[in-house]
Amino acid sequence: MSEISQISDLEQLKAIFRGVLKINTLREVDEFIRSLQISST
């Protein structure tokens, strides 16, 4: 979560939101977030 809270790019946040909506378990959410190339710019 700390990586996501540092994101200021609205389009990147929207992409994360859309991806999370398709996920069924917390484990999948964790794997999805870890797979992202997160940029804090």
N, C-alpha and C positions, 0 to 999 in steps of 0.2 A: 504493500500500500504506500509506503514512503516514496517509492519511485513514481507512482501515479500522481501523488499529491504535488510533485514537483513539476509536472507537465503544464506548460502554459499554452501549448499549441492546441487550439480548439478542434481542428480537424483530426488530430491524433487522438484526442479525448473522445471524439465522436466514434472513431474507428474502434477504440477499446470498448466503448459502450455497446456498439452493435455486435461485436464479437462475444461479449459476455452474455448478451441476451440469448445467444444460441447454445450456451453451455448448460449442462444439466447437473454437474456436481462441483463442489468446492475444489476438489482435486483438479478438475479440468480448468477451473478458473485460475488456479495457481500455475498450472502448466502453460496456459495461454499467456498470462502476464509475464512469466519468465521467458517465453519465446519471443516477446516483442523487443524490438530495438528501440528502447525508450530514450528520448532526448528531452532534456529539460529546457530547451530553447523555445 
